[in-house]
Amino acid sequence: MTDSAPGPAPTPQGNSPRTPWLSLIFGYGPVLVLPLTALGAWAGFPLALPIGKLWGAAILVFLAGVARGLSFFSPGGPHVSQMLTMMLRFSLGLLALIASPPVGLVLLLIGYASIALTDPWLARWGGAPRHFARLRPPQMAVALAGLLALFLLSLG
């Protein structure tokens, strides 16, 4: 008798290139906070910049967990590239929390840009849901625009 159970079957949503509504809502909703905090900082709200940095770091750490969770469902088990991706996102998010605003925002820019580059590639080989190939680049563009604006505002 063995203790091994069959792994979970891939969901139809994971195999479809169509982006599910929940992925649109929970994908774009959180990253829209970043340009909104940049607008708040530009308008003179003193807490907007630190809130934007904190929010961006929290989402990046969360996305590190998403990468780790997806690795459990990868064909053949977790890959080194997935573990490195997860560690990079987690480390950048954690360091951004404790860094000064300009440095922290640069770390977040690197982290979010890495998502825009790596997640579509992961989706094409089966390491992430197929719809990530279409979702992540524009989703991360929204985040990067907000983070870049926050960075520029942190300089002056």
N, CA, C and O atoms as a GROMACS GRO file, in nm:
protein
  624
    1MET      N    1   0.084  -0.118   0.000
    1MET     CA    2   0.000   0.000   0.000
    1MET      C    3   0.089   0.125   0.000
    1MET      O    4   0.185   0.133   0.076
    2THR      N    5   0.055   0.220  -0.085
    2THR     CA    6   0.135   0.343  -0.095
    2THR      C    7   0.055   0.460  -0.042
    2THR      O    8  -0.068   0.458  -0.039
    3ASP      N    9   0.127   0.561  -0.002
    3ASP     CA   10   0.062   0.682   0.049
    3ASP      C   11   0.045   0.788  -0.058
    3ASP      O   12  -0.006   0.896  -0.030
    4SER      N   13   0.086   0.759  -0.180
    4SER     CA   14   0.078   0.861  -0.284
    4SER      C   15  -0.061   0.866  -0.343
    4SER      O   16  -0.121   0.764  -0.378
    5ALA      N   17  -0.111   0.985  -0.353
    5ALA     CA   18  -0.241   1.009  -0.414
    5ALA      C   19  -0.219   1.079  -0.546
    5ALA      O   20  -0.118   1.148  -0.564
    6PRO      N   21  -0.310   1.062  -0.639
    6PRO     CA   22  -0.293   1.132  -0.767
    6PRO      C   23  -0.296   1.282  -0.745
    6PRO      O   24  -0.368   1.333  -0.659
    7GLY      N   25  -0.218   1.352  -0.825
    7GLY     CA   26  -0.216   1.498  -0.818
    7GLY      C   27  -0.344   1.558  -0.872
    7GLY      O   28  -0.420   1.490  -0.941
    8PRO      N   29  -0.368   1.684  -0.842
    8PRO     CA   30  -0.489   1.747  -0.892
    8PRO      C   31  -0.487   1.759  -1.044
    8PRO      O   32  -0.383   1.783  -1.105
    9ALA      N   33  -0.603   1.740  -1.103
    9ALA     CA   34  -0.615   1.756  -1.248
    9ALA      C   35  -0.615   1.904  -1.281
    9ALA      O   36  -0.669   1.984  -1.205
   10PRO      N   37  -0.556   1.943  -1.394
   10PRO     CA   38  -0.558   2.084  -1.432
   10PRO      C   39  -0.702   2.132  -1.451
   10PRO      O   40  -0.786   2.059  -1.503
   11THR      N   41  -0.727   2.253  -1.409
   11THR     CA   42  -0.861   2.309  -1.425
   11THR      C   43  -0.879   2.357  -1.568
   11THR      O   44  -0.781   2.394  -1.633
   12PRO      N   45  -1.002   2.358  -1.618
   12PRO     CA   46  -1.023   2.411  -1.753
   12PRO      C   47  -0.978   2.556  -1.765
   12PRO      O   48  -0.929   2.598  -1.870
   13GLN      N   49  -0.993   2.634  -1.655
   13GLN     CA   50  -0.951   2.774  -1.661
   13GLN      C   51  -0.800   2.786  -1.677
   13GLN      O   52  -0.751   2.877  -1.744
   14GLY      N   53  -0.724   2.692  -1.616
   14GLY     CA   54  -0.579   2.697  -1.627
   14GLY      C   55  -0.528   2.665  -1.766
   14GLY      O   56  -0.419   2.706  -1.803
   15ASN      N   57  -0.607   2.592  -1.844
   15ASN     CA   58  -0.566   2.554  -1.978
   15ASN      C   59  -0.616   2.651  -2.084
   15ASN      O   60  -0.574   2.643  -2.200
   16SER      N   61  -0.703   2.742  -2.048
   16SER     CA   62  -0.763   2.833  -2.145
   16SER      C   63  -0.681   2.961  -2.157
   16SER      O   64  -0.632   3.013  -2.057
   17PRO      N   65  -0.665   3.012  -2.279
   17PRO     CA   66  -0.598   3.141  -2.295
   17PRO      C   67  -0.688   3.258  -2.258
   17PRO      O   68  -0.641   3.371  -2.245
   18ARG      N   69  -0.820   3.232  -2.241
   18ARG     CA   70  -0.913   3.339  -2.203
   18ARG      C   71  -0.894   3.374  -2.056
   18ARG      O   72  -0.881   3.286  -1.971
   19THR      N   73  -0.893   3.502  -2.027
   19THR     CA   74  -0.873   3.548  -1.890
   19THR      C   75  -1.007   3.545  -1.817
   19THR      O   76  -1.102   3.612  -1.858
   20PRO      N   77  -1.016   3.468  -1.708
   20PRO     CA   78  -1.140   3.464  -1.630
   20PRO      C   79  -1.170   3.600  -1.566
   20PRO      O   80  -1.078   3.677  -1.536
   21TRP      N   81  -1.297   3.628  -1.544
   21TRP     CA   82  -1.337   3.756  -1.485
   21TRP      C   83  -1.271   3.780  -1.350
   21TRP      O   84  -1.227   3.891  -1.321
   22LEU      N   85  -1.264   3.676  -1.268
   22LEU     CA   86  -1.202   3.695  -1.136
   22LEU      C   87  -1.055   3.732  -1.148
   22LEU      O   88  -1.004   3.808  -1.066
   23SER      N   89  -0.988   3.680  -1.249
   23SER     CA   90  -0.848   3.718  -1.270
   23SER      C   91  -0.837   3.864  -1.314
   23SER      O   92  -0.740   3.932  -1.280
   24LEU      N   93  -0.935   3.912  -1.388
   24LEU     CA   94  -0.935   4.053  -1.426
   24LEU      C   95  -0.959   4.141  -1.305
   24LEU      O   96  -0.889   4.240  -1.284
   25ILE      N   97  -1.058   4.105  -1.225
   25ILE     CA   98  -1.094   4.186  -1.107
   25ILE      C   99  -0.981   4.185  -1.005
   25ILE      O  100  -0.936   4.291  -0.960
   26PHE      N  101  -0.935   4.063  -0.968
   26PHE     CA  102  -0.832   4.053  -0.865
   26PHE      C  103  -0.692   4.073  -0.920
   26PHE      O  104  -0.596   4.080  -0.844
   27GLY      N  105  -0.679   4.081  -1.052
   27GLY     CA  106  -0.551   4.112  -1.114
   27GLY      C  107  -0.529   4.262  -1.126
   27GLY      O  108  -0.425   4.314  -1.089
   28TYR      N  109  -0.631   4.330  -1.181
   28TYR     CA  110  -0.616   4.474  -1.202
   28TYR      C  111  -0.651   4.557  -1.079
   28TYR      O  112  -0.592   4.663  -1.057
   29GLY      N  113  -0.746   4.510  -0.998
   29GLY     CA  114  -0.786   4.585  -0.879
   29GLY      C  115  -0.668   4.624  -0.790
   29GLY      O  116  -0.650   4.743  -0.763
   30PRO      N  117  -0.589   4.527  -0.746
   30PRO     CA  118  -0.478   4.562  -0.657
   30PRO      C  119  -0.371   4.650  -0.722
   30PRO      O  120  -0.314   4.736  -0.654
   31VAL      N  121  -0.343   4.631  -0.850
   31VAL     CA  122  -0.237   4.713  -0.910
   31VAL      C  123  -0.285   4.855  -0.942
   31VAL      O  124  -0.203   4.946  -0.956
   32LEU      N  125  -0.416   4.874  -0.953
   32LEU     CA  126  -0.468   5.010  -0.974
   32LEU      C  127  -0.444   5.100  -0.854
   32LEU      O  128  -0.444   5.222  -0.866
   33VAL      N  129  -0.424   5.040  -0.738
   33VAL     CA  130  -0.393   5.118  -0.617
   33VAL      C  131  -0.262   5.196  -0.636
   33VAL      O  132  -0.248   5.305  -0.582
   34LEU      N  133  -0.169   5.140  -0.711
   34LEU     CA  134  -0.038   5.206  -0.727
   34LEU      C  135  -0.048   5.339  -0.802
   34LEU      O  136   0.005   5.438  -0.753
   35PRO      N  137  -0.112   5.346  -0.920
   35PRO     CA  138  -0.126   5.478  -0.981
   35PRO      C  139  -0.216   5.572  -0.898
   35PRO      O  140  -0.198   5.693  -0.901
   36LEU      N  141  -0.312   5.515  -0.826
   36LEU     CA  142  -0.397   5.600  -0.741
   36LEU      C  143  -0.318   5.660  -0.626
   36LEU      O  144  -0.340   5.776  -0.592
   37THR      N  145  -0.227   5.584  -0.567
   37THR     CA  146  -0.144   5.643  -0.461
   37THR      C  147  -0.048   5.746  -0.519
   37THR      O  148  -0.015   5.845  -0.453
   38ALA      N  149  -0.002   5.724  -0.643
   38ALA     CA  150   0.083   5.825  -0.708
   38ALA      C  151   0.005   5.954  -0.728
   38ALA      O  152   0.058   6.063  -0.705
   39LEU      N  153  -0.121   5.943  -0.771
   39LEU     CA  154  -0.204   6.063  -0.784
   39LEU      C  155  -0.222   6.131  -0.650
   39LEU      O  156  -0.217   6.254  -0.640
   40GLY      N  157  -0.242   6.051  -0.546
   40GLY     CA  158  -0.255   6.108  -0.412
   40GLY      C  159  -0.129   6.178  -0.367
   40GLY      O  160  -0.136   6.286  -0.308
   41ALA      N  161  -0.014   6.119  -0.394
   41ALA     CA  162   0.113   6.182  -0.358
   41ALA      C  163   0.133   6.311  -0.436
   41ALA      O  164   0.179   6.412  -0.382
   42TRP      N  165   0.098   6.309  -0.563
   42TRP     CA  166   0.109   6.428  -0.647
   42TRP      C  167   0.016   6.539  -0.597
   42TRP      O  168   0.050   6.657  -0.603
   43ALA      N  169  -0.102   6.500  -0.546
   43ALA     CA  170  -0.200   6.597  -0.494
   43ALA      C  171  -0.162   6.648  -0.356
   43ALA      O  172  -0.226   6.738  -0.303
   44GLY      N  173  -0.057   6.591  -0.297
   44GLY     CA  174  -0.010   6.643  -0.170
   44GLY      C  175  -0.052   6.564  -0.047
   44GLY      O  176  -0.029   6.611   0.065
   45PHE      N  177  -0.111   6.449  -0.063
   45PHE     CA  178  -0.147   6.368   0.053
   45PHE      C  179  -0.019   6.306   0.110
   45PHE      O  180   0.044   6.225   0.041
   46PRO      N  181   0.020   6.340   0.231
   46PRO     CA  182   0.151   6.300   0.282
   46PRO      C  183   0.169   6.149   0.299
   46PRO      O  184   0.282   6.100   0.289
   47LEU      N  185   0.064   6.074   0.324
   47LEU     CA  186   0.078   5.929   0.344
   47LEU      C  187   0.068   5.848   0.215
   47LEU      O  188   0.087   5.726   0.217
   48ALA      N  189   0.039   5.913   0.104
   48ALA     CA  190   0.019   5.840  -0.022
   48ALA      C  191   0.146   5.768  -0.066
   48ALA      O  192   0.139   5.653  -0.110
   49LEU      N  193   0.260   5.832  -0.056
   49LEU     CA  194   0.385   5.770  -0.099
   49LEU      C  195   0.420   5.648  -0.014
   49LEU      O  196   0.446   5.542  -0.071
   50PRO      N  197   0.421   5.658   0.120
   50PRO     CA  198   0.452   5.537   0.196
   50PRO      C  199   0.346   5.427   0.182
   50PRO      O  200   0.380   5.309   0.186
   51ILE      N  201   0.221   5.466   0.166
   51ILE     CA  202   0.117   5.365   0.144
   51ILE      C  203   0.139   5.295   0.010
   51ILE      O  204   0.124   5.174   0.002
   52GLY      N  205   0.174   5.370  -0.094
   52GLY     CA  206   0.201   5.311  -0.224
   52GLY      C  207   0.316   5.214  -0.220
   52GLY      O  208   0.310   5.106  -0.278
   53LYS      N  209   0.423   5.252  -0.150
   53LYS     CA  210   0.539   5.163  -0.137
   53LYS      C  211   0.503   5.038  -0.059
   53LYS      O  212   0.538   4.927  -0.098
   54LEU      N  213   0.432   5.054   0.051
   54LEU     CA  214   0.390   4.941   0.133
   54LEU      C  215   0.297   4.848   0.054
   54LEU      O  216   0.312   4.726   0.058
   55TRP      N  217   0.201   4.907  -0.017
   55TRP     CA  218   0.107   4.828  -0.097
   55TRP      C  219   0.181   4.752  -0.207
   55TRP      O  220   0.156   4.633  -0.228
   56GLY      N  221   0.270   4.820  -0.277
   56GLY     CA  222   0.345   4.755  -0.384
   56GLY      C  223   0.429   4.638  -0.331
   56GLY      O  224   0.438   4.534  -0.396
   57ALA      N  225   0.490   4.656  -0.214
   57ALA     CA  226   0.570   4.549  -0.155
   57ALA      C  227   0.480   4.432  -0.112
   57ALA      O  228   0.515   4.316  -0.134
   58ALA      N  229   0.367   4.463  -0.053
   58ALA     CA  230   0.275   4.357  -0.009
   58ALA      C  231   0.227   4.274  -0.127
   58ALA      O  232   0.221   4.152  -0.120
   59ILE      N  233   0.192   4.340  -0.236
   59ILE     CA  234   0.145   4.268  -0.355
   59ILE      C  235   0.258   4.185  -0.416
   59ILE      O  236   0.235   4.074  -0.461
   60LEU      N  237   0.379   4.238  -0.417
   60LEU     CA  238   0.491   4.163  -0.473
   60LEU      C  239   0.519   4.038  -0.389
   60LEU      O  240   0.546   3.931  -0.444
   61VAL      N  241   0.514   4.051  -0.257
   61VAL     CA  242   0.532   3.933  -0.170
   61VAL      C  243   0.419   3.833  -0.194
   61VAL      O  244   0.443   3.713  -0.199
   62PHE      N  245   0.297   3.883  -0.210
   62PHE     CA  246   0.184   3.795  -0.242
   62PHE      C  247   0.209   3.722  -0.374
   62PHE      O  248   0.186   3.601  -0.384
   63LEU      N  249   0.256   3.793  -0.475
   63LEU     CA  250   0.282   3.731  -0.604
   63LEU      C  251   0.397   3.630  -0.597
   63LEU      O  252   0.403   3.539  -0.680
   64ALA      N  253   0.487   3.645  -0.501
   64ALA     CA  254   0.588   3.541  -0.478
   64ALA      C  255   0.519   3.414  -0.431
   64ALA      O  256   0.555   3.304  -0.473
   65GLY      N  257   0.420   3.428  -0.344
   65GLY     CA  258   0.342   3.313  -0.299
   65GLY      C  259   0.263   3.249  -0.412
   65GLY      O  260   0.248   3.127  -0.417
   66VAL      N  261   0.211   3.332  -0.502
   66VAL     CA  262   0.139   3.278  -0.618
   66VAL      C  263   0.235   3.193  -0.703
   66VAL      O  264   0.199   3.084  -0.748
   67ALA      N  265   0.356   3.243  -0.724
   67ALA     CA  266   0.454   3.168  -0.802
   67ALA      C  267   0.485   3.035  -0.734
   67ALA      O  268   0.495   2.932  -0.801
   68ARG      N  269   0.499   3.036  -0.604
   68ARG     CA  270   0.527   2.911  -0.530
   68ARG      C  271   0.408   2.817  -0.540
   68ARG      O  272   0.426   2.697  -0.563
   69GLY      N  273   0.288   2.868  -0.524
   69GLY     CA  274   0.169   2.785  -0.534
   69GLY      C  275   0.154   2.721  -0.670
   69GLY      O  276   0.117   2.604  -0.681
   70LEU      N  277   0.182   2.797  -0.775
   70LEU     CA  278   0.172   2.742  -0.911
   70LEU      C  279   0.274   2.633  -0.935
   70LEU      O  280   0.251   2.542  -1.014
   71SER      N  281   0.387   2.641  -0.866
   71SER     CA  282   0.491   2.540  -0.888
   71SER      C  283   0.446   2.402  -0.843
   71SER      O  284   0.496   2.302  -0.893
   72PHE      N  285   0.352   2.395  -0.752
   72PHE     CA  286   0.302   2.266  -0.707
   72PHE      C  287   0.227   2.193  -0.818
   72PHE      O  288   0.215   2.070  -0.815
   73PHE      N  289   0.176   2.268  -0.915
   73PHE     CA  290   0.096   2.210  -1.022
   73PHE      C  291   0.172   2.199  -1.154
   73PHE      O  292   0.113   2.164  -1.257
   74SER      N  293   0.300   2.228  -1.152
   74SER     CA  294   0.380   2.221  -1.274
   74SER      C  295   0.403   2.077  -1.316
   74SER      O  296   0.423   1.990  -1.232
   75PRO      N  297   0.399   2.053  -1.446
   75PRO     CA  298   0.431   1.918  -1.493
   75PRO      C  299   0.572   1.879  -1.449
   75PRO      O  300   0.668   1.953  -1.474
   76GLY      N  301   0.585   1.766  -1.384
   76GLY     CA  302   0.716   1.722  -1.336
   76GLY      C  303   0.757   1.782  -1.204
   76GLY      O  304   0.868   1.758  -1.157
   77GLY      N  305   0.669   1.859  -1.141
   77GLY     CA  306   0.700   1.920  -1.012
   77GLY      C  307   0.765   2.056  -1.027
   77GLY      O  308   0.786   2.105  -1.139
   78PRO      N  309   0.797   2.118  -0.915
   78PRO     CA  310   0.858   2.252  -0.919
   78PRO      C  311   0.988   2.253  -0.996
   78PRO      O  312   1.068   2.159  -0.989
   79HIS      N  313   1.009   2.362  -1.070
   79HIS     CA  314   1.132   2.380  -1.147
   79HIS      C  315   1.220   2.483  -1.077
   79HIS      O  316   1.172   2.568  -1.003
   80VAL      N  317   1.348   2.474  -1.101
   80VAL     CA  318   1.443   2.568  -1.042
   80VAL      C  319   1.405   2.711  -1.078
   80VAL      O  320   1.411   2.800  -0.993
   81SER      N  321   1.365   2.734  -1.202
   81SER     CA  322   1.329   2.870  -1.244
   81SER      C  323   1.212   2.924  -1.162
   81SER      O  324   1.208   3.044  -1.131
   82GLN      N  325   1.117   2.838  -1.127
   82GLN     CA  326   1.004   2.883  -1.046
   82GLN      C  327   1.048   2.919  -0.904
   82GLN      O  328   1.002   3.018  -0.847
   83MET      N  329   1.138   2.841  -0.849
   83MET     CA  330   1.186   2.868  -0.713
   83MET      C  331   1.268   2.997  -0.710
   83MET      O  332   1.256   3.077  -0.618
   84LEU      N  333   1.351   3.016  -0.812
   84LEU     CA  334   1.430   3.139  -0.819
   84LEU      C  335   1.340   3.260  -0.838
   84LEU      O  336   1.364   3.366  -0.780
   85THR      N  337   1.236   3.245  -0.921
   85THR     CA  338   1.141   3.353  -0.943
   85THR      C  339   1.071   3.389  -0.812
   85THR      O  340   1.058   3.507  -0.778
   86MET      N  341   1.027   3.288  -0.740
   86MET     CA  342   0.960   3.310  -0.612
   86MET      C  343   1.053   3.381  -0.513
   86MET      O  344   1.013   3.477  -0.447
   87MET      N  345   1.176   3.333  -0.503
   87MET     CA  346   1.271   3.393  -0.408
   87MET      C  347   1.306   3.536  -0.446
   87MET      O  348   1.322   3.622  -0.360
   88LEU      N  349   1.319   3.563  -0.577
   88LEU     CA  350   1.348   3.698  -0.623
   88LEU      C  351   1.235   3.793  -0.585
   88LEU      O  352   1.260   3.900  -0.529
   89ARG      N  353   1.111   3.754  -0.616
   89ARG     CA  354   0.997   3.840  -0.584
   89ARG      C  355   0.984   3.863  -0.434
   89ARG      O  356   0.962   3.976  -0.390
   90PHE      N  357   0.998   3.757  -0.357
   90PHE     CA  358   0.985   3.770  -0.212
   90PHE      C  359   1.095   3.860  -0.156
   90PHE      O  360   1.068   3.949  -0.075
   91SER      N  361   1.219   3.839  -0.199
   91SER     CA  362   1.332   3.918  -0.149
   91SER      C  363   1.317   4.065  -0.186
   91SER      O  364   1.340   4.153  -0.103
   92LEU      N  365   1.280   4.092  -0.311
   92LEU     CA  366   1.264   4.231  -0.353
   92LEU      C  367   1.152   4.299  -0.274
   92LEU      O  368   1.166   4.414  -0.233
   93GLY      N  369   1.041   4.229  -0.254
   93GLY     CA  370   0.930   4.286  -0.178
   93GLY      C  371   0.968   4.312  -0.034
   93GLY      O  372   0.936   4.416   0.021
   94LEU      N  373   1.037   4.217   0.028
   94LEU     CA  374   1.078   4.233   0.167
   94LEU      C  375   1.178   4.347   0.183
   94LEU      O  376   1.167   4.428   0.274
   95LEU      N  377   1.277   4.351   0.093
   95LEU     CA  378   1.375   4.459   0.100
   95LEU      C  379   1.311   4.596   0.074
   95LEU      O  380   1.351   4.696   0.134
   96ALA      N  381   1.212   4.600  -0.014
   96ALA     CA  382   1.144   4.726  -0.043
   96ALA      C  383   1.072   4.780   0.080
   96ALA      O  384   1.059   4.901   0.097
   97LEU      N  385   1.025   4.690   0.167
   97LEU     CA  386   0.957   4.733   0.289
   97LEU      C  387   1.048   4.812   0.382
   97LEU      O  388   1.003   4.905   0.448
   98ILE      N  389   1.175   4.774   0.387
   98ILE     CA  390   1.265   4.836   0.484
   98ILE      C  391   1.356   4.943   0.422
   98ILE      O  392   1.424   5.016   0.494
   99ALA      N  393   1.356   4.953   0.290
   99ALA     CA  394   1.442   5.050   0.222
   99ALA      C  395   1.378   5.188   0.222
   99ALA      O  396   1.257   5.202   0.244
  100SER      N  397   1.460   5.287   0.198
  100SER     CA  398   1.408   5.424   0.181
  100SER      C  399   1.313   5.425   0.061
  100SER      O  400   1.321   5.337  -0.024
  101PRO      N  401   1.223   5.524   0.053
  101PRO     CA  402   1.128   5.524  -0.060
  101PRO      C  403   1.192   5.514  -0.198
  101PRO      O  404   1.149   5.430  -0.277
  102PRO      N  405   1.292   5.594  -0.232
  102PRO     CA  406   1.346   5.580  -0.368
  102PRO      C  407   1.405   5.442  -0.394
  102PRO      O  408   1.381   5.383  -0.500
  103VAL      N  409   1.482   5.389  -0.300
  103VAL     CA  410   1.545   5.258  -0.318
  103VAL      C  411   1.438   5.148  -0.320
  103VAL      O  412   1.442   5.059  -0.405
  104GLY      N  413   1.344   5.155  -0.228
  104GLY     CA  414   1.237   5.057  -0.223
  104GLY      C  415   1.155   5.054  -0.351
  104GLY      O  416   1.118   4.947  -0.399
  105LEU      N  417   1.128   5.170  -0.406
  105LEU     CA  418   1.050   5.177  -0.529
  105LEU      C  419   1.129   5.123  -0.648
  105LEU      O  420   1.070   5.063  -0.739
  106VAL      N  421   1.260   5.143  -0.651
  106VAL     CA  422   1.342   5.083  -0.757
  106VAL      C  423   1.336   4.930  -0.746
  106VAL      O  424   1.323   4.861  -0.847
  107LEU      N  425   1.346   4.878  -0.624
  107LEU     CA  426   1.336   4.732  -0.605
  107LEU      C  427   1.201   4.680  -0.653
  107LEU      O  428   1.193   4.574  -0.715
  108LEU      N  429   1.095   4.755  -0.625
  108LEU     CA  430   0.962   4.714  -0.670
  108LEU      C  431   0.951   4.721  -0.822
  108LEU      O  432   0.890   4.634  -0.884
  109LEU      N  433   1.009   4.823  -0.882
  109LEU     CA  434   1.010   4.832  -1.028
  109LEU      C  435   1.077   4.709  -1.090
  109LEU      O  436   1.028   4.654  -1.189
  110ILE      N  437   1.188   4.667  -1.032
  110ILE     CA  438   1.257   4.548  -1.082
  110ILE      C  439   1.168   4.425  -1.065
  110ILE      O  440   1.157   4.343  -1.157
  111GLY      N  441   1.106   4.412  -0.950
  111GLY     CA  442   1.022   4.296  -0.924
  111GLY      C  443   0.902   4.288  -1.017
  111GLY      O  444   0.874   4.181  -1.071
  112TYR      N  445   0.832   4.398  -1.036
  112TYR     CA  446   0.715   4.397  -1.123
  112TYR      C  447   0.754   4.380  -1.270
  112TYR      O  448   0.683   4.315  -1.346
  113ALA      N  449   0.867   4.438  -1.309
  113ALA     CA  450   0.914   4.418  -1.447
  113ALA      C  451   0.948   4.271  -1.470
  113ALA      O  452   0.926   4.218  -1.579
  114SER      N  453   1.003   4.205  -1.369
  114SER     CA  454   1.036   4.063  -1.384
  114SER      C  455   0.909   3.980  -1.405
  114SER      O  456   0.911   3.882  -1.478
  115ILE      N  457   0.801   4.020  -1.341
  115ILE     CA  458   0.673   3.948  -1.359
  115ILE      C  459   0.624   3.965  -1.503
  115ILE      O  460   0.580   3.869  -1.565
  116ALA      N  461   0.633   4.088  -1.554
  116ALA     CA  462   0.588   4.113  -1.692
  116ALA      C  463   0.668   4.029  -1.792
  116ALA      O  464   0.616   3.992  -1.897
  117LEU      N  465   0.794   4.001  -1.759
  117LEU     CA  466   0.878   3.923  -1.850
  117LEU      C  467   0.867   3.772  -1.829
  117LEU      O  468   0.864   3.697  -1.926
  118THR      N  469   0.860   3.728  -1.704
  118THR     CA  470   0.867   3.584  -1.678
  118THR      C  471   0.732   3.514  -1.682
  118THR      O  472   0.725   3.400  -1.728
  119ASP      N  473   0.625   3.577  -1.636
  119ASP     CA  474   0.497   3.506  -1.630
  119ASP      C  475   0.443   3.467  -1.767
  119ASP      O  476   0.390   3.356  -1.780
  120PRO      N  477   0.453   3.551  -1.869
  120PRO     CA  478   0.408   3.503  -2.002
  120PRO      C  479   0.489   3.382  -2.049
  120PRO      O  480   0.433   3.290  -2.109
  121TRP      N  481   0.618   3.381  -2.024
  121TRP     CA  482   0.702   3.267  -2.060
  121TRP      C  483   0.659   3.143  -1.982
  121TRP      O  484   0.647   3.035  -2.039
  122LEU      N  485   0.637   3.158  -1.850
  122LEU     CA  486   0.592   3.045  -1.769
  122LEU      C  487   0.458   2.992  -1.819
  122LEU      O  488   0.437   2.870  -1.821
  123ALA      N  489   0.370   3.081  -1.859
  123ALA     CA  490   0.238   3.039  -1.908
  123ALA      C  491   0.249   2.959  -2.037
  123ALA      O  492   0.170   2.867  -2.060
  124ARG      N  493   0.345   2.993  -2.121
  124ARG     CA  494   0.360   2.921  -2.248
  124ARG      C  495   0.410   2.779  -2.230
  124ARG      O  496   0.376   2.692  -2.310
  125TRP      N  497   0.491   2.752  -2.126
  125TRP     CA  498   0.540   2.614  -2.109
  125TRP      C  499   0.461   2.536  -2.005
  125TRP      O  500   0.493   2.421  -1.978
  126GLY      N  501   0.358   2.597  -1.946
  126GLY     CA  502   0.272   2.523  -1.855
  126GLY      C  503   0.300   2.545  -1.708
  126GLY      O  504   0.241   2.477  -1.624
  127GLY      N  505   0.388   2.636  -1.673
  127GLY     CA  506   0.420   2.664  -1.534
  127GLY      C  507   0.327   2.764  -1.469
  127GLY      O  508   0.341   2.794  -1.350
  128ALA      N  509   0.234   2.818  -1.545
  128ALA     CA  510   0.134   2.913  -1.496
  128ALA      C  511   0.012   2.899  -1.586
  128ALA      O  512   0.022   2.846  -1.697
  129PRO      N  513  -0.103   2.946  -1.540
  129PRO     CA  514  -0.221   2.940  -1.628
  129PRO      C  515  -0.194   3.011  -1.760
  129PRO      O  516  -0.126   3.114  -1.764
  130ARG      N  517  -0.249   2.956  -1.868
  130ARG     CA  518  -0.222   3.011  -2.001
  130ARG      C  519  -0.262   3.157  -2.013
  130ARG      O  520  -0.196   3.234  -2.085
  131HIS      N  521  -0.368   3.197  -1.945
  131HIS     CA  522  -0.413   3.336  -1.958
  131HIS      C  523  -0.314   3.436  -1.900
  131HIS      O  524  -0.326   3.555  -1.927
  132PHE      N  525  -0.217   3.392  -1.821
  132PHE     CA  526  -0.114   3.483  -1.770
  132PHE      C  527  -0.033   3.544  -1.884
  132PHE      O  528   0.019   3.654  -1.870
  133ALA      N  529  -0.022   3.473  -1.994
  133ALA     CA  530   0.054   3.524  -2.109
  133ALA      C  531  -0.007   3.655  -2.159
  133ALA      O  532   0.065   3.743  -2.206
  134ARG      N  533  -0.139   3.667  -2.150
  134ARG     CA  534  -0.206   3.790  -2.195
  134ARG      C  535  -0.233   3.887  -2.081
  134ARG      O  536  -0.234   4.008  -2.101
  135LEU      N  537  -0.254   3.834  -1.961
  135LEU     CA  538  -0.290   3.918  -1.846
  135LEU      C  539  -0.171   3.996  -1.792
  135LEU      O  540  -0.181   4.117  -1.770
  136ARG      N  541  -0.061   3.928  -1.771
  136ARG     CA  542   0.050   3.990  -1.697
  136ARG      C  543   0.113   4.113  -1.763
  136ARG      O  544   0.136   4.211  -1.692
  137PRO      N  545   0.143   4.115  -1.893
  137PRO     CA  546   0.208   4.236  -1.945
  137PRO      C  547   0.127   4.365  -1.924
  137PRO      O  548   0.183   4.462  -1.872
  138PRO      N  549  -0.002   4.372  -1.960
  138PRO     CA  550  -0.073   4.497  -1.934
  138PRO      C  551  -0.099   4.522  -1.785
  138PRO      O  552  -0.100   4.636  -1.740
  139GLN      N  553  -0.121   4.415  -1.708
  139GLN     CA  554  -0.141   4.430  -1.565
  139GLN      C  555  -0.016   4.491  -1.501
  139GLN      O  556  -0.026   4.582  -1.419
  140MET      N  557   0.100   4.440  -1.538
  140MET     CA  558   0.224   4.491  -1.481
  140MET      C  559   0.257   4.629  -1.535
  140MET      O  560   0.324   4.707  -1.467
  141ALA      N  561   0.210   4.662  -1.655
  141ALA     CA  562   0.230   4.798  -1.708
  141ALA      C  563   0.159   4.900  -1.619
  141ALA      O  564   0.212   5.008  -1.594
  142VAL      N  565   0.039   4.866  -1.572
  142VAL     CA  566  -0.034   4.955  -1.481
  142VAL      C  567   0.046   4.972  -1.352
  142VAL      O  568   0.066   5.083  -1.303
  143ALA      N  569   0.093   4.858  -1.297
  143ALA     CA  570   0.172   4.865  -1.174
  143ALA      C  571   0.299   4.945  -1.194
  143ALA      O  572   0.334   5.028  -1.111
  144LEU      N  573   0.369   4.920  -1.304
  144LEU     CA  574   0.495   4.989  -1.330
  144LEU      C  575   0.475   5.139  -1.350
  144LEU      O  576   0.558   5.219  -1.306
  145ALA      N  577   0.366   5.177  -1.414
  145ALA     CA  578   0.338   5.320  -1.431
  145ALA      C  579   0.318   5.387  -1.295
  145ALA      O  580   0.372   5.495  -1.270
  146GLY      N  581   0.242   5.322  -1.209
  146GLY     CA  582   0.221   5.377  -1.075
  146GLY      C  583   0.350   5.382  -0.995
  146GLY      O  584   0.378   5.482  -0.929
  147LEU      N  585   0.428   5.275  -1.001
  147LEU     CA  586   0.554   5.271  -0.926
  147LEU      C  587   0.655   5.372  -0.979
  147LEU      O  588   0.727   5.435  -0.901
  148LEU      N  589   0.661   5.389  -1.110
  148LEU     CA  590   0.752   5.488  -1.167
  148LEU      C  591   0.713   5.628  -1.124
  148LEU      O  592   0.798   5.710  -1.089
  149ALA      N  593   0.583   5.656  -1.126
  149ALA     CA  594   0.537   5.788  -1.080
  149ALA      C  595   0.569   5.808  -0.933
  149ALA      O  596   0.612   5.916  -0.893
  150LEU      N  597   0.548   5.706  -0.850
  150LEU     CA  598   0.582   5.716  -0.708
  150LEU      C  599   0.732   5.739  -0.690
  150LEU      O  600   0.774   5.820  -0.606
  151PHE      N  601   0.813   5.668  -0.768
  151PHE     CA  602   0.957   5.686  -0.761
  151PHE      C  603   0.997   5.830  -0.794
  151PHE      O  604   1.073   5.892  -0.720
  152LEU      N  605   0.944   5.882  -0.904
  152LEU     CA  606   0.977   6.019  -0.944
  152LEU      C  607   0.931   6.119  -0.837
  152LEU      O  608   1.001   6.217  -0.810
  153LEU      N  609   0.816   6.095  -0.779
  153LEU     CA  610   0.767   6.184  -0.673
  153LEU      C  611   0.852   6.172  -0.546
  153LEU      O  612   0.864   6.269  -0.471
  154SER      N  613   0.911   6.054  -0.522
  154SER     CA  614   0.994   6.035  -0.403
  154SER      C  615   1.126   6.111  -0.414
  154SER      O  616   1.192   6.137  -0.313
  155LEU      N  617   1.165   6.146  -0.535
  155LEU     CA  618   1.291   6.218  -0.555
  155LEU      C  619   1.280   6.367  -0.526
  155LEU      O  620   1.378   6.434  -0.493
  156GLY      N  621   1.159   6.417  -0.538
  156GLY     CA  622   1.146   6.561  -0.525
  156GLY      C  623   1.060   6.599  -0.415
  156GLY      O  624   1.039   6.718  -0.391
   0.00000   0.00000   0.00000
